């Protein structure tokens, strides 16, 4: 069984929920998201996780 999950939509969903619950976290969430996306781009994983 293959489950393909893209990382960006999962992170965006979690970030959106946290922003709704605690709006003051917006700056931290955006900063962490940008750092994660940047690191994934640098290391070439393309932001896709493959679970088997």
N, C-alpha and C positions, 0 to 999 in steps of 0.2 A: 504494500500500500504506500503510495506516494502522496505526501502533503506538501504543497509548495506555498510558502508564505512569503510575502514581500514585506520587508522590514519597515519601509516608510509609512504605509497605511496603519500599521499597528502602533507605531510610535506616535503618529498624528492623532489617532483615536485616544490613546492614553493621555496625551498632552491636552487634547480638547476637553476631556472629562476633568482633568486636574484644574484647568483654567476656569471651568464653570464652577467647580467647588471652591477654589481658592484663587481669585483673580490676581492677588499679589505675587503669585508664583510665575506669572507670565514671562517676566524677563529671564528667570532661571530656566524655565522650560524651553524657551526659544534658544537660549545659549547652549543648553545641553543637546538639543536637537541638531543645531548647526554643527557642533563639535562631532557628534556621532556620524552625521552624514558626510562631513569632511574626512573623517578617519576612514570610513568605508570607501569613499572615493579614492583616497590615497592608496589604500591597500588592495584595491581592485576587486572587492567582493561583489560590487554592484548592488548591494543592499538587498540581496535575495538569500533567504535561508531555505535549505532543502532538508526536510526531515524524512527519514526512511524507517 
